[in-house]
């Protein structure tokens, strides 16, 4: 057995675990099966991962990171926000379709963590990582497209993960790739509508905070359409 740095060995074992779990389901991804897949001893697996919980979290993290990385691989340095969003989501969908086993595995990881309290952190980490990845994507759109968002970025990030999860799961169930793609495109168009060019946002901010500058009713309506409503006192905003 070749000696590898711990970081490289962990990557090898995560890959082996993904291969086993994609073929045989999450229950089949035992430490023994992962060791056999990687061609190492059980002791090597235990040395690299404290327990199966840590291995499962690493698997979920890897799937999420790969989905985003492949979707953003050819993101241009500068382009209209709509083109950036459509391009990345199309790349993301192509990767999802090409990796059916790992995508099914993501839902198995979630449901397994919900049914077993000792594994609950797997599902939590899965979504924390997914939301963070979506926020990085939104930040890249802001940078390359010169935009900001009509609503808080973290809420947009959550809506992206909810939409991708929903269309992916439906495709896993009915196998209708075109319906999944068209649904995701529709969501992408909605997402593009939440992007506000920075020059427009700056103008709106200036007029909204300058009490000496008169505004027409039309400008008032435009400003109110872009600024999210403030919750009444005593009402907690969505997290």
BELTANOR-V180797 format. One record per residue. N is the residue number from 1. SS is DSSP state (h for helix, s for strand, l for the rest). NEAR is the number of other C-alpha atoms within 12 Angstrom. Layout:
[[N;SS;NEAR] [N;SS;NEAR]]
This chain:
[[1;l;9] [2;l;13] [3;l;10] [4;l;15] [5;l;13] [6;h;17] [7;h;14] [8;h;14] [9;h;25] [10;h;29] [11;h;23] [12;h;30] [13;h;42] [14;h;35] [15;h;28] [16;h;32] [17;h;43] [18;h;40] [19;h;30] [20;h;29] [21;h;34] [22;h;29] [23;h;23] [24;h;20] [25;l;24] [26;h;34] [27;h;21] [28;h;21] [29;l;32] [30;l;28] [31;h;35] [32;h;24] [33;h;28] [34;h;39] [35;h;30] [36;h;22] [37;h;26] [38;h;27] [39;l;20] [40;l;26] [41;l;20] [42;h;21] [43;h;17] [44;h;28] [45;h;33] [46;h;24] [47;h;22] [48;h;28] [49;l;28] [50;l;17] [51;l;20] [52;h;31] [53;h;29] [54;h;29] [55;h;36] [56;h;43] [57;h;34] [58;h;34] [59;h;43] [60;h;40] [61;h;34] [62;h;31] [63;h;38] [64;h;36] [65;h;28] [66;h;24] [67;h;38] [68;h;37] [69;h;22] [70;h;25] [71;h;28] [72;l;31] [73;l;22] [74;l;18] [75;l;29] [76;l;20] [77;l;18] [78;l;18] [79;l;20] [80;l;25] [81;h;37] [82;h;31] [83;h;25] [84;h;36] [85;h;41] [86;h;30] [87;h;29] [88;h;33] [89;h;43] [90;h;33] [91;h;27] [92;h;41] [93;h;36] [94;h;24] [95;h;28] [96;h;34] [97;h;26] [98;h;18] [99;l;25] [100;h;28] [101;h;25] [102;h;35] [103;h;39] [104;h;31] [105;h;38] [106;h;40] [107;h;32] [108;h;29] [109;h;40] [110;h;29] [111;h;21] [112;h;25] [113;h;27] [114;h;18] [115;h;15] [116;l;15] [117;h;15] [118;h;17] [119;h;24] [120;h;22] [121;h;28] [122;h;33] [123;h;32] [124;h;25] [125;h;28] [126;h;35] [127;h;31] [128;h;23] [129;h;30] [130;h;33] [131;h;30] [132;h;26] [133;h;33] [134;h;37] [135;h;26] [136;h;23] [137;h;37] [138;h;39] [139;h;26] [140;h;29] [141;h;38] [142;h;30] [143;h;24] [144;h;24] [145;h;29] [146;l;26] [147;s;31] [148;s;31] [149;s;32] [150;l;29] [151;l;23] [152;l;23] [153;h;29] [154;h;25] [155;h;23] [156;h;33] [157;h;30] [158;h;27] [159;h;26] [160;h;38] [161;h;33] [162;h;20] [163;h;27] [164;h;34] [165;h;30] [166;h;22] [167;h;33] [168;h;40] [169;h;26] [170;h;23] [171;h;26] [172;h;26] [173;h;16] [174;h;13] [175;l;16] [176;l;17] [177;h;23] [178;h;19] [179;h;19] [180;h;31] [181;h;30] [182;h;19] [183;h;25] [184;h;36] [185;h;29] [186;h;22] [187;h;28] [188;h;31] [189;h;22] [190;h;21] [191;h;33] [192;h;31] [193;l;25] [194;l;32] [195;s;35] [196;s;30] [197;s;26] [198;h;21] [199;h;15] [200;h;21] [201;h;24] [202;h;18] [203;h;18] [204;h;26] [205;h;21] [206;h;17] [207;h;21] [208;h;23] [209;h;14] [210;l;12] [211;l;10] [212;l;9] [213;l;13] [214;l;14] [215;l;18] [216;l;12] [217;h;10] [218;h;11] [219;h;19] [220;h;18] [221;h;14] [222;h;20] [223;h;26] [224;h;18] [225;h;18] [226;h;27] [227;l;21] [228;l;15] [229;l;13] [230;l;13] [231;l;10] [232;l;8] [233;l;7] [234;l;7] [235;l;8] [236;l;9] [237;l;13] [238;l;11] [239;l;10]]
